[in-house]
Amino acid sequence: MPNLCRDPSLRLTEPGRTLLHPLTAQSLDSGTWRWLATGVPVHRRADVVRAARRCAEQWLQFAGEPELRGGTPGPGRAG
């Protein structure tokens, strides 16, 4: 992660900065994730689980984008 954050091609573009923000926020160690879990109230656990799974699904979809795998840009995207 530190190499990504230092890369000017990411840091100095709006899409790059927008991407780095959630990546750095989610690059927590397992102890921090456990600590965060202790702060979830019992009545919100199911909601948090659903939200976390939805985020995971979105990251997996993003990771499968052709642009990330060296493919052709999609409609409306510059190459």
Secondary structure by P-SEA (a helix, b strand, c coil): cccccccccccccaaaaaaaaaaaaacccaaaaaaaaaaccccaaaaaaaaaaaaaaaaaaaaaccccccccccccccc
